[in-house]
Amino acid sequence: MATEQEQIDNHDLSLDSPDVLKNRKRFVPLENNPDVMTSLLHNLGLSQSLQFHDVFSIDEPELLAFVPRPAHALLLIFPVSETYEKFRREEDAPKDEYNGSGEGEKVVWYKQTIGNACGLIGVLHAASNGGAREQIRELTRTVSLWHAIRSTDKS
């Protein structure tokens, strides 16, 4: 049986995410539905004033006019294909792994290592950065997680 590093070195990764090793934990995918995502956001401890909305276009002004303002984040849902994953691996190969952490970092980054967790990871990114970050209610698991991540220093 190959070690985790050998699997990484040999690209023994799952098709749906090159960051998730085969035979690792997998989530049941979240439904791509604004009501489901909004419920998750509120259950994570963010303000009831925050909501997800469908966006029907990112380049047609008349359709973008339906998106309530301010918009703190955009979760882009798209089908993953072998071609996309091949391109992504090639594009990412020469780049260094992001290892930033601690109070000095402007952005909180969560690496997805659980299959089908892209919806949850997207929600966490949206909640932990930008204007939404200020709307995390105190004494919630999310604020505890966020403070723990911000105080971690990998150096």
DSSP file (Angstrom, degrees, kcal/mol; ACC not computed):
  #  RESIDUE AA STRUCTURE BP1 BP2  ACC     N-H-->O    O-->H-N    N-H-->O    O-->H-N    TCO  KAPPA ALPHA  PHI   PSI    X-CA   Y-CA   Z-CA
    1    1 A M              0   0    0      0, 0.0     2,-0.1     0, 0.0     0, 0.0   0.000 360.0 360.0 360.0 131.8    0.0    0.0    0.0
    2    2 A A        -     0   0    0      1,-0.1     2,-0.0     2,-0.1     0, 0.0  -0.417 360.0-117.8 -74.0 145.4    1.4    3.4   -1.0
    3    3 A T     >  -     0   0    0     -2,-0.1     4,-2.4     1,-0.1     5,-0.2  -0.314  31.7-103.5 -72.7 166.7    2.0    6.1    1.6
    4    4 A E  H  > S+     0   0    0      1,-0.2     4,-2.3     2,-0.2     5,-0.2   0.911 123.9  50.2 -58.6 -43.0    0.1    9.3    1.3
    5    5 A Q  H  > S+     0   0    0      1,-0.2     4,-3.0     2,-0.2    -1,-0.2   0.890 109.5  51.0 -65.3 -37.9    3.1   11.1    0.0
    6    6 A E  H  > S+     0   0    0      2,-0.2     4,-2.4     1,-0.2    -1,-0.2   0.892 109.4  51.0 -65.0 -38.3    3.6    8.4   -2.7
    7    7 A Q  H  <>S+     0   0    0     -4,-2.4     5,-3.2     2,-0.2    -2,-0.2   0.920 112.7  45.9 -62.6 -42.7    0.0    8.7   -3.7
    8    8 A I  H ><5S+     0   0    0     -4,-2.3     3,-1.4     3,-0.2    -2,-0.2   0.944 113.8  48.6 -63.7 -47.6    0.5   12.5   -4.0
    9    9 A D  H 3<5S+     0   0    0     -4,-3.0    -2,-0.2     1,-0.3    -1,-0.2   0.855 115.4  44.4 -61.2 -36.1    3.7   12.0   -6.0
   10   10 A N  T 3<5S-     0   0    0     -4,-2.4    -1,-0.3    -5,-0.2    -2,-0.2   0.334 112.2-120.2 -91.1   6.6    2.1    9.5   -8.3
   11   11 A H  T < 5 +     0   0    0     -3,-1.4     2,-2.2    -4,-0.2    -3,-0.2   0.857  51.4 163.7  56.0  39.2   -1.0   11.6   -8.7
   12   12 A D      < +     0   0    0     -5,-3.2    10,-1.3    -6,-0.2     2,-0.3  -0.442  29.6 138.9 -81.9  64.2   -3.3    8.9   -7.2
   13   13 A L  B     -A   21   0A   0     -2,-2.2     8,-0.2     8,-0.2     2,-0.1  -0.728  59.2 -97.4-112.9 157.8   -5.9   11.5   -6.7
   14   14 A S    >   -     0   0    0      6,-2.6     3,-0.6     3,-0.5     6,-0.2  -0.395  28.2-125.2 -73.4 152.8   -9.7   11.4   -7.3
   15   15 A L  T 3  S+     0   0    0      1,-0.2    -1,-0.1    -2,-0.1    70,-0.1   0.880 105.3  59.2 -64.2 -40.0  -11.1   12.8  -10.5
   16   16 A D  T 3  S+     0   0    0      1,-0.2    -1,-0.2     2,-0.1    65,-0.0   0.697 123.4  10.7 -72.3 -16.7  -13.5   15.2   -8.8
   17   17 A S    X   -     0   0    0     -3,-0.6     3,-1.6     3,-0.2    -3,-0.5  -0.832  58.4-152.2-157.8 121.0  -10.7   17.0   -7.0
   18   18 A P  T 3  S+     0   0    0      0, 0.0    -3,-0.1     0, 0.0    -2,-0.1   0.598  99.0  60.6 -69.0  -7.3   -7.0   16.7   -7.5
   19   19 A D  T 3  S+     0   0    0     -6,-0.1     2,-0.6     1,-0.1    96,-0.0   0.522  90.4  79.4 -93.4  -6.2   -6.5   17.7   -3.9
   20   20 A V  S <  S-     0   0    0     -3,-1.6    -6,-2.6    -6,-0.2    -3,-0.2  -0.900  76.5-137.2-109.6 117.4   -8.5   14.8   -2.5
   21   21 A L  B >   -A   13   0A   0     -2,-0.6     3,-1.1    92,-0.3    -8,-0.2  -0.382  32.7 -97.4 -67.9 147.2   -6.7   11.4   -2.3
   22   22 A K  T 3  S+     0   0    0    -10,-1.3    -1,-0.1     1,-0.2     3,-0.1  -0.272 108.7  27.3 -60.0 152.7   -8.7    8.3   -3.4
   23   23 A N  T 3  S+     0   0    0      1,-0.2    -1,-0.2    -3,-0.1     2,-0.2   0.676  95.3 126.9  66.1  20.1  -10.3    6.4   -0.6
   24   24 A R  S <  S-     0   0    0     -3,-1.1    -1,-0.2     1,-0.2    90,-0.1  -0.494  71.8 -65.5 -96.6 173.1  -10.5    9.5    1.6
   25   25 A K        -     0   0    0     -2,-0.2    90,-2.1    88,-0.1     2,-0.4  -0.219  53.1-165.5 -56.9 147.0  -13.6   10.9    3.4
   26   26 A R  B     -b  115   0B   0     88,-0.2     2,-0.2    -3,-0.1    90,-0.2  -0.996   9.1-142.9-137.1 141.5  -16.3   12.1    1.1
   27   27 A F        -     0   0    0     88,-3.2    90,-0.0    -2,-0.4     3,-0.0  -0.647  29.5-107.5 -93.8 156.6  -19.4   14.3    1.8
   28   28 A V        -     0   0    0     -2,-0.2    88,-0.0     1,-0.1    -1,-0.0  -0.781  55.5-104.1 -74.6 126.3  -22.7   14.0    0.3
   29   29 A P        -     0   0    0      0, 0.0     2,-0.1     0, 0.0    88,-0.1  -0.213  32.5-114.0 -58.7 141.9  -22.7   17.0   -2.0
   30   30 A L        -     0   0    0     86,-0.4     2,-0.2     1,-0.1    89,-0.1  -0.469  35.3-103.2 -70.1 146.1  -24.7   20.0   -0.9
   31   31 A E        -     0   0    0     -2,-0.1     2,-2.0     1,-0.1     6,-0.1  -0.533  28.5-121.9 -69.4 134.6  -27.7   20.9   -3.1
   32   32 A N  S    S+     0   0    0     -2,-0.2    -1,-0.1     4,-0.1     3,-0.1  -0.571  70.2 125.0 -78.4  82.6  -26.9   23.9   -5.3
   33   33 A N     >  -     0   0    0     -2,-2.0     4,-2.5     1,-0.1     3,-0.3  -0.985  63.4-137.5-147.5 126.2  -29.8   25.9   -3.9
   34   34 A P  H  > S+     0   0    0      0, 0.0     4,-2.6     0, 0.0    18,-0.5   0.849 105.8  54.0 -57.0 -35.3  -29.7   29.4   -2.3
   35   35 A D  H  > S+     0   0    0      2,-0.2     4,-2.2     1,-0.2     5,-0.1   0.910 110.4  46.0 -66.6 -40.8  -32.1   28.3    0.5
   36   36 A V  H  > S+     0   0    0     -3,-0.3     4,-2.2     2,-0.2    -1,-0.2   0.932 115.2  46.3 -65.7 -46.4  -29.9   25.3    1.5
   37   37 A M  H  X S+     0   0    0     -4,-2.5     4,-2.5     2,-0.2    -2,-0.2   0.890 112.3  50.8 -65.0 -39.3  -26.7   27.4    1.4
   38   38 A T  H  X S+     0   0    0     -4,-2.6     4,-2.4    -5,-0.3    -1,-0.2   0.913 109.5  50.7 -64.7 -42.1  -28.4   30.3    3.4
   39   39 A S  H  X S+     0   0    0     -4,-2.2     4,-2.5     2,-0.2    -2,-0.2   0.918 111.1  48.6 -60.5 -43.7  -29.6   27.8    6.0
   40   40 A L  H  X S+     0   0    0     -4,-2.2     4,-1.8     2,-0.2    -2,-0.2   0.933 109.9  52.4 -60.9 -45.8  -26.0   26.4    6.3
   41   41 A L  H  <>S+     0   0    0     -4,-2.5     5,-1.8     1,-0.2     4,-0.3   0.911 112.3  44.6 -56.7 -45.9  -24.6   29.9    6.6
   42   42 A H  H ><5S+     0   0    0     -4,-2.4     3,-1.2     1,-0.2    -1,-0.2   0.886 110.9  53.5 -68.7 -38.8  -27.0   30.7    9.4
   43   43 A N  H 3<5S+     0   0    0     -4,-2.5    -1,-0.2     1,-0.3    -2,-0.2   0.777 102.8  59.1 -66.4 -25.5  -26.4   27.4   11.2
   44   44 A L  T 3<5S-     0   0    0     -4,-1.8    98,-0.9    -5,-0.2    -1,-0.3   0.584 128.2 -98.8 -78.2  -9.5  -22.7   28.2   11.1
   45   45 A G  T < 5S+     0   0    0     -3,-1.2    92,-3.2    -4,-0.3     2,-0.2   0.653  73.9 140.5 105.7  17.9  -23.4   31.3   13.1
   46   46 A L  B   < -C  136   0C   0     -5,-1.8    -1,-0.3    90,-0.2    90,-0.2  -0.596  61.6 -76.6 -92.2 158.9  -23.5   34.1   10.5
   47   47 A S    >   -     0   0    0     88,-2.2     3,-1.6    85,-0.2    -1,-0.1  -0.088  31.5-127.8 -52.0 142.2  -26.0   37.0   10.7
   48   48 A Q  T 3  S+     0   0    0      1,-0.3    -1,-0.2    -3,-0.1    -6,-0.1   0.641 105.9  71.8 -65.2 -14.2  -29.6   36.3    9.6
   49   49 A S  T 3  S+     0   0    0     86,-0.1     2,-0.3     2,-0.0    -1,-0.3   0.657  81.2  87.5 -77.4 -14.6  -29.2   39.3    7.3
   50   50 A L    <   +     0   0    0     -3,-1.6     2,-0.3    85,-0.1    -8,-0.1  -0.678  56.7 167.3 -87.1 139.4  -26.9   37.4    5.0
   51   51 A Q        -     0   0    0     -2,-0.3     2,-0.3   -10,-0.1   -16,-0.1  -0.984  32.6-124.5-146.9 154.8  -28.4   35.3    2.2
   52   52 A F        -     0   0    0    -18,-0.5     2,-0.3    -2,-0.3   -14,-0.1  -0.778  29.1-172.4 -95.7 148.5  -27.5   33.4   -0.9
   53   53 A H        -     0   0    0     -2,-0.3     2,-0.2    15,-0.1    14,-0.0  -0.977  29.1-103.4-137.9 149.9  -29.2   34.2   -4.2
   54   54 A D        -     0   0    0     -2,-0.3     2,-0.5     2,-0.0   -21,-0.0  -0.519  28.9-155.8 -68.6 140.8  -29.2   32.7   -7.7
   55   55 A V        -     0   0    0     -2,-0.2     3,-0.1     1,-0.1     9,-0.1  -0.989   8.4-172.1-118.5 120.4  -27.1   34.7  -10.2
   56   56 A F  S    S+     0   0    0     -2,-0.5     2,-0.3     7,-0.3    -1,-0.1   0.555  70.0  10.6 -93.5  -9.0  -28.3   34.0  -13.8
   57   57 A S        -     0   0    0      6,-0.1    -1,-0.2     3,-0.1     0, 0.0  -0.956  46.6-160.5-162.4 147.4  -25.4   35.8  -15.5
   58   58 A I  S    S+     0   0    0     -2,-0.3    -1,-0.1    -3,-0.1    -2,-0.0   0.375  97.5  35.9-109.0   2.0  -22.1   37.4  -14.6
   59   59 A D  S    S+     0   0    0      1,-0.1    -1,-0.0     0, 0.0    -2,-0.0   0.366  91.8  88.4-135.3   5.7  -21.9   39.6  -17.7
   60   60 A E    >>  -     0   0    0      1,-0.1     4,-2.4     2,-0.0     3,-1.1  -0.907  59.3-156.8-109.0 108.0  -25.4   40.8  -18.5
   61   61 A P  H 3> S+     0   0    0      0, 0.0     4,-1.6     0, 0.0    -1,-0.1   0.826  90.6  56.7 -52.9 -38.3  -26.2   44.0  -16.6
   62   62 A E  H 34 S+     0   0    0      1,-0.2     4,-0.2     2,-0.2    -2,-0.0   0.840 113.1  40.8 -67.9 -29.9  -29.9   43.6  -16.7
   63   63 A L  H X4 S+     0   0    0     -3,-1.1     3,-1.4     1,-0.2    -7,-0.3   0.831 111.2  56.1 -82.9 -34.4  -29.7   40.2  -15.0
   64   64 A L  H >< S+     0   0    0     -4,-2.4     3,-1.8     1,-0.3    -2,-0.2   0.776  92.2  73.0 -65.5 -25.1  -27.0   41.3  -12.6
   65   65 A A  T 3< S+     0   0    0     -4,-1.6    -1,-0.3     1,-0.3    -2,-0.2   0.728  87.9  62.7 -61.8 -20.9  -29.4   44.1  -11.5
   66   66 A F  T <  S+     0   0    0     -3,-1.4    -1,-0.3    -4,-0.2    -2,-0.2   0.625  80.0  98.3 -79.1 -13.3  -31.4   41.3   -9.7
   67   67 A V  S <  S-     0   0    0     -3,-1.8     4,-0.1    -4,-0.2   -12,-0.1  -0.656  80.5-122.9 -79.4 120.1  -28.5   40.5   -7.3
   68   68 A P        -     0   0    0      0, 0.0    -2,-0.1     0, 0.0    -1,-0.1  -0.266  39.6 -93.6 -60.5 147.9  -29.0   42.3   -4.0
   69   69 A R  S    S+     0   0    0      1,-0.1     2,-0.1     2,-0.1     3,-0.0  -0.879  98.8  42.8-113.6 147.9  -26.2   44.6   -2.9
   70   70 A P  S    S-     0   0    0      0, 0.0     2,-0.6     0, 0.0    -1,-0.1   0.553  71.4-167.1 -76.2 151.1  -23.8   44.4   -1.3
   71   71 A A        -     0   0    0      1,-0.1    60,-0.1    -2,-0.1     3,-0.1  -0.934   6.0-174.8-103.2 119.2  -22.7   41.1   -2.6
   72   72 A H        -     0   0    0     -2,-0.6     2,-0.3     1,-0.2    60,-0.1   0.743  63.1  -2.1 -87.6 -25.0  -20.0   39.7   -0.3
   73   73 A A        -     0   0    0     57,-0.1     2,-0.4    58,-0.1    -1,-0.2  -0.984  55.0-138.0-160.6 162.7  -19.1   36.6   -2.3
   74   74 A L        -     0   0    0     -2,-0.3     2,-0.7    -3,-0.1   -22,-0.0  -0.988  10.2-157.4-131.3 121.9  -19.9   34.5   -5.4
   75   75 A L        -     0   0    0     -2,-0.4     2,-0.6     2,-0.0    -2,-0.0  -0.895  14.6-155.2 -97.1 117.8  -20.0   30.7   -5.3
   76   76 A L        -     0   0    0     -2,-0.7     2,-0.5     2,-0.0    -2,-0.0  -0.842   6.3-164.2 -97.9 121.3  -19.5   29.5   -8.8
   77   77 A I        +     0   0    0     -2,-0.6    -2,-0.0   -45,-0.0    42,-0.0  -0.914  22.2 151.8-106.8 124.6  -21.0   26.0   -9.5
   78   78 A F        -     0   0    0     -2,-0.5     2,-0.2     0, 0.0    -2,-0.0  -0.990  47.6 -92.4-150.3 154.9  -19.8   24.2  -12.6
   79   79 A P        -     0   0    0      0, 0.0     2,-0.4     0, 0.0     5,-0.1  -0.452  35.9-136.0 -71.3 138.5  -19.3   20.7  -13.8
   80   80 A V        +     0   0    0     -2,-0.2     2,-0.3     4,-0.1   -64,-0.0  -0.788  27.9 179.4 -93.9 135.1  -15.9   19.1  -13.2
   81   81 A S     >  -     0   0    0     -2,-0.4     4,-2.6     1,-0.1     5,-0.2  -0.854  43.9-108.2-130.2 166.7  -14.5   17.1  -16.1
   82   82 A E  H  > S+     0   0    0     -2,-0.3     4,-2.4     1,-0.2     5,-0.2   0.892 121.0  53.4 -59.9 -39.8  -11.3   15.2  -16.8
   83   83 A T  H  > S+     0   0    0      2,-0.2     4,-2.3     1,-0.2    -1,-0.2   0.919 109.4  47.6 -62.2 -44.9  -10.2   18.0  -19.2
   84   84 A Y  H  > S+     0   0    0      1,-0.2     4,-2.9     2,-0.2    -2,-0.2   0.942 112.7  48.1 -61.7 -47.8  -10.7   20.7  -16.5
   85   85 A E  H  X S+     0   0    0     -4,-2.6     4,-2.6     1,-0.2    -2,-0.2   0.882 110.8  51.3 -63.9 -37.9   -8.8   18.7  -13.8
   86   86 A K  H  X S+     0   0    0     -4,-2.4     4,-2.3    -5,-0.2    -1,-0.2   0.941 112.6  46.2 -61.8 -47.2   -6.0   18.0  -16.3
   87   87 A F  H  X S+     0   0    0     -4,-2.3     4,-2.8     1,-0.2    -2,-0.2   0.917 112.4  50.8 -60.4 -44.7   -5.8   21.8  -17.0
   88   88 A R  H  X S+     0   0    0     -4,-2.9     4,-2.6     2,-0.2    -2,-0.2   0.911 110.2  48.6 -62.4 -43.6   -6.0   22.7  -13.4
   89   89 A R  H  X S+     0   0    0     -4,-2.6     4,-1.8     2,-0.2    -1,-0.2   0.919 113.8  47.1 -62.7 -42.7   -3.1   20.3  -12.4
   90   90 A E  H  < S+     0   0    0     -4,-2.3    -2,-0.2     1,-0.2    -1,-0.2   0.911 114.3  46.9 -64.8 -42.0   -1.0   21.6  -15.2
   91   91 A E  H  < S+     0   0    0     -4,-2.8    -2,-0.2     1,-0.2    -1,-0.2   0.877 117.8  42.0 -67.1 -37.8   -1.7   25.2  -14.3
   92   92 A D  H >< S+     0   0    0     -4,-2.6     3,-1.6    -5,-0.2    -1,-0.2   0.708  92.1  86.9 -82.2 -21.2   -1.1   24.6  -10.6
   93   93 A A  T 3< S+     0   0    0     -4,-1.8    -1,-0.2     1,-0.3    -2,-0.1   0.863  90.9  43.4 -52.1 -47.4    2.0   22.4  -11.0
   94   94 A P  T 3  S+     0   0    0      0, 0.0    -1,-0.3     0, 0.0     2,-0.2   0.599  98.2  94.7 -77.8  -6.3    4.6   25.2  -11.1
   95   95 A K  S <  S-     0   0    0     -3,-1.6     2,-0.1    -4,-0.2     3,-0.1  -0.589  78.3-117.3 -87.7 144.6    3.0   27.1   -8.2
   96   96 A D        -     0   0    0     -2,-0.2     2,-0.2     1,-0.1    -1,-0.1  -0.482  37.7 -98.9 -73.1 148.4    4.1   26.8   -4.6
   97   97 A E        -     0   0    0     -2,-0.1     2,-0.4     1,-0.1    -1,-0.1  -0.470  41.4-111.5 -64.6 135.6    1.6   25.4   -2.1
   98   98 A Y        +     0   0    0     -2,-0.2    -1,-0.1     1,-0.1    -3,-0.0  -0.598  45.9 164.2 -72.5 124.3   -0.1   28.2   -0.2
   99   99 A N        +     0   0    0     -2,-0.4    55,-0.2     2,-0.0    -1,-0.1   0.182  21.4 136.9-126.2  14.9    1.0   28.0    3.4
  100  100 A G        +     0   0    0     53,-0.1     2,-0.3    54,-0.1     9,-0.2  -0.335  21.5 147.4 -66.7 145.6    0.1   31.4    4.8
  101  101 A S        +     0   0    0      7,-0.1     3,-0.3    49,-0.0    49,-0.1  -0.974  21.8  55.9-164.9 167.7   -1.5   31.6    8.2
  102  102 A G  S >  S-     0   0    0     47,-0.9     3,-1.6    -2,-0.3    49,-0.2  -0.251  94.6 -47.7  95.6 178.4   -1.8   33.7   11.3
  103  103 A E  T 3  S+     0   0    0      1,-0.3    -1,-0.2    47,-0.1    48,-0.1   0.751 125.5  64.4 -60.8 -28.4   -2.9   37.3   12.1
  104  104 A G  T 3  S+     0   0    0     -3,-0.3     2,-0.3    46,-0.1    -1,-0.3   0.612  80.6  97.8 -74.8 -11.3   -0.8   38.8    9.3
  105  105 A E    <   -     0   0    0     -3,-1.6    -3,-0.1    45,-0.2     3,-0.0  -0.613  58.2-159.3 -82.7 134.3   -2.8   37.1    6.6
  106  106 A K  S    S+     0   0    0     -2,-0.3     2,-0.4     1,-0.1    -1,-0.1   0.738  78.1  48.4 -80.4 -23.7   -5.5   39.2    4.9
  107  107 A V  S    S-     0   0    0     22,-0.1     2,-0.5     2,-0.0    22,-0.1  -0.945  72.6-140.8-123.4 137.7   -7.3   36.1    3.6
  108  108 A V        -     0   0    0     -2,-0.4     2,-0.4    17,-0.2    20,-0.1  -0.861  25.1-166.6 -93.7 129.0   -8.4   32.9    5.3
  109  109 A W        -     0   0    0     -2,-0.5     2,-0.5    -9,-0.2    -2,-0.0  -0.970  10.9-165.7-123.1 130.2   -7.9   29.9    3.0
  110  110 A Y        -     0   0    0     -2,-0.4     2,-0.5    11,-0.1    15,-0.1  -0.967  15.5-143.4-113.0 121.5   -9.3   26.4    3.6
  111  111 A K        -     0   0    0     -2,-0.5     2,-0.7     1,-0.0    -2,-0.0  -0.722  19.1-127.7 -84.1 130.5   -7.8   23.6    1.4
  112  112 A Q        +     0   0    0     -2,-0.5     4,-0.1     1,-0.2     6,-0.1  -0.681  43.9 154.3 -80.9 117.1  -10.4   21.1    0.4
  113  113 A T        +     0   0    0     -2,-0.7     2,-0.5   -93,-0.1   -92,-0.3   0.315  53.1  79.8-122.0   3.5   -9.2   17.6    1.3
  114  114 A I  S >  S-     0   0    0    -94,-0.1     3,-1.5   -90,-0.1   -88,-0.2  -0.958  86.9-112.8-113.6 128.2  -12.6   15.9    1.7
  115  115 A G  B 3  S+b   26   0B   0    -90,-2.1   -88,-3.2    -2,-0.5    -2,-0.1  -0.254  96.2  10.5 -60.3 143.8  -14.4   14.8   -1.5
  116  116 A N  T 3  S+     0   0    0    -90,-0.2   -86,-0.4     1,-0.1     3,-0.4   0.628  92.1 116.8  63.8  16.9  -17.6   16.6   -2.5
  117  117 A A    <>  +     0   0    0     -3,-1.5     4,-2.9     1,-0.2     5,-0.3   0.266  34.5 108.9 -94.8  12.1  -17.0   19.3    0.2
  118  118 A C  H  > S+     0   0    0      1,-0.2     4,-2.6     2,-0.2    -1,-0.2   0.859  76.2  52.2 -61.0 -36.6  -16.6   22.1   -2.3
  119  119 A G  H  > S+     0   0    0     -3,-0.4     4,-2.3     2,-0.2    -1,-0.2   0.945 113.3  43.2 -63.4 -47.7  -20.0   23.7   -1.3
  120  120 A L  H  > S+     0   0    0     -4,-0.2     4,-2.7     2,-0.2    -2,-0.2   0.920 114.8  49.7 -63.5 -44.1  -19.1   23.8    2.4
  121  121 A I  H  X S+     0   0    0     -4,-2.9     4,-2.6     1,-0.2    -1,-0.2   0.903 110.6  51.0 -63.2 -40.2  -15.5   25.0    1.6
  122  122 A G  H  X S+     0   0    0     -4,-2.6     4,-2.5    -5,-0.3    -1,-0.2   0.913 110.5  48.4 -61.5 -43.1  -17.0   27.7   -0.6
  123  123 A V  H  X S+     0   0    0     -4,-2.3     4,-2.5     2,-0.2    -2,-0.2   0.911 111.4  50.3 -64.1 -42.2  -19.4   28.8    2.2
  124  124 A L  H  X S+     0   0    0     -4,-2.7     4,-2.0     2,-0.2    -2,-0.2   0.912 111.1  48.8 -62.8 -42.3  -16.5   28.9    4.7
  125  125 A H  H  X S+     0   0    0     -4,-2.6     4,-0.8     1,-0.2    -2,-0.2   0.934 113.0  47.7 -60.8 -45.2  -14.4   31.0    2.3
  126  126 A A  H  < S+     0   0    0     -4,-2.5     3,-0.3     1,-0.2     6,-0.3   0.883 115.9  44.5 -63.0 -38.8  -17.3   33.4    1.8
  127  127 A A  H  < S+     0   0    0     -4,-2.5    -1,-0.2     1,-0.2    -2,-0.2   0.782 113.5  49.4 -76.9 -27.5  -18.0   33.6    5.6
  128  128 A S  H  < S+     0   0    0     -4,-2.0     2,-0.3    -5,-0.2    -1,-0.2   0.512 108.9  51.1 -93.6  -5.4  -14.3   34.0    6.6
  129  129 A N  S >X S+     0   0    0     -4,-0.8     3,-0.6    -3,-0.3     4,-0.5  -0.887  95.6   2.0-132.7 159.7  -13.3   36.8    4.3
  130  130 A G  G >4 S-     0   0    0     -2,-0.3     3,-1.0     1,-0.2     4,-0.5  -0.177 115.7 -24.8  66.1-156.8  -14.5   40.2    3.2
  131  131 A G  G >4 S+     0   0    0      1,-0.3     3,-0.8     2,-0.2     4,-0.2   0.760 130.0  65.7 -64.5 -28.0  -17.5   41.9    4.6
  132  132 A A  G X4 S+     0   0    0     -3,-0.6     3,-2.2    -6,-0.3    -1,-0.3   0.830  88.1  69.7 -64.7 -30.5  -19.3   38.7    5.7
  133  133 A R  G X< S+     0   0    0     -3,-1.0     3,-1.3    -4,-0.5    -1,-0.2   0.854  93.3  56.9 -55.7 -36.2  -16.5   38.1    8.2
  134  134 A E  G <  S+     0   0    0     -3,-0.8    -1,-0.3    -4,-0.5    -2,-0.2   0.583 100.0  61.2 -72.7  -8.4  -17.7   41.0   10.3
  135  135 A Q  G <   +     0   0    0     -3,-2.2   -88,-2.2    -4,-0.2     2,-0.6   0.181  69.2 120.0-107.4  16.9  -21.1   39.3   10.5
  136  136 A I  B <   -C   46   0C   0     -3,-1.3   -90,-0.2   -90,-0.2     2,-0.1  -0.728  66.7-126.1 -78.1 123.0  -20.1   36.1   12.3
  137  137 A R        -     0   0    0    -92,-3.2     3,-0.5    -2,-0.6     6,-0.4  -0.452  26.0-108.1 -71.8 142.0  -22.0   36.1   15.6
  138  138 A E  S    S+     0   0    0      1,-0.2    -1,-0.1    -2,-0.1     3,-0.1  -0.225  97.7  31.8 -64.4 158.3  -20.0   35.7   18.7
  139  139 A L  S    S+     0   0    0      1,-0.2     2,-0.3     2,-0.1    -1,-0.2   0.830  91.3 122.5  61.6  36.9  -20.0   32.4   20.7
  140  140 A T  S  > S-     0   0    0     -3,-0.5     4,-1.9     1,-0.1    -1,-0.2  -0.832  75.3-113.3-119.5 163.2  -20.5   30.2   17.6
  141  141 A R  H  > S+     0   0    0     -2,-0.3     4,-2.8     1,-0.2     5,-0.2   0.865 116.0  56.3 -61.5 -36.0  -18.4   27.4   16.3
  142  142 A T  H  > S+     0   0    0    -98,-0.9     4,-3.0     2,-0.2    -1,-0.2   0.918 106.7  47.1 -66.1 -42.7  -17.5   29.4   13.2
  143  143 A V  H  > S+     0   0    0     -6,-0.4     4,-2.5   -99,-0.2    -1,-0.2   0.887 113.0  50.5 -67.0 -35.9  -16.1   32.3   15.3
  144  144 A S  H  X S+     0   0    0     -4,-1.9     4,-2.1     2,-0.2    -2,-0.2   0.929 113.1  45.7 -63.7 -44.7  -14.2   29.8   17.4
  145  145 A L  H  X S+     0   0    0     -4,-2.8     4,-2.6     2,-0.2    -2,-0.2   0.931 113.0  50.3 -61.7 -46.6  -12.8   28.1   14.2
  146  146 A W  H  X S+     0   0    0     -4,-3.0     4,-2.6     1,-0.2    -2,-0.2   0.910 111.4  47.4 -61.6 -44.5  -12.0   31.5   12.7
  147  147 A H  H  X S+     0   0    0     -4,-2.5     4,-1.7     2,-0.2    -1,-0.2   0.892 111.8  51.1 -64.8 -39.0  -10.1   32.7   15.8
  148  148 A A  H  X S+     0   0    0     -4,-2.1     4,-0.5    -5,-0.2    -2,-0.2   0.913 112.7  45.8 -63.7 -42.4   -8.2   29.4   15.9
  149  149 A I  H >< S+     0   0    0     -4,-2.6     3,-1.0     1,-0.2   -47,-0.9   0.920 111.5  51.6 -67.0 -43.3   -7.2   29.6   12.3
  150  150 A R  H 3< S+     0   0    0     -4,-2.6    -1,-0.2     1,-0.2    -2,-0.2   0.811 110.3  49.3 -64.9 -29.8   -6.2   33.3   12.6
  151  151 A S  H 3< S+     0   0    0     -4,-1.7     2,-0.4   -49,-0.2    -1,-0.2   0.538  87.2 104.7 -88.8  -5.1   -4.0   32.6   15.6
  152  152 A T    <<  -     0   0    0     -3,-1.0     2,-0.5    -4,-0.5    -3,-0.0  -0.605  50.0-171.5 -76.9 131.0   -2.2   29.6   13.9
  153  153 A D        -     0   0    0     -2,-0.4   -51,-0.1   -51,-0.1   -53,-0.1  -0.960  10.9-173.2-126.3 113.2    1.3   30.5   12.8
  154  154 A K              0   0    0     -2,-0.5    -1,-0.1   -55,-0.2   -54,-0.1   0.519 360.0 360.0 -82.9  -5.5    3.1   27.9   10.7
  155  155 A S              0   0    0    -54,-0.1    -1,-0.2     0, 0.0   -55,-0.0   0.500 360.0 360.0 -79.2 360.0    6.4   29.6   10.6
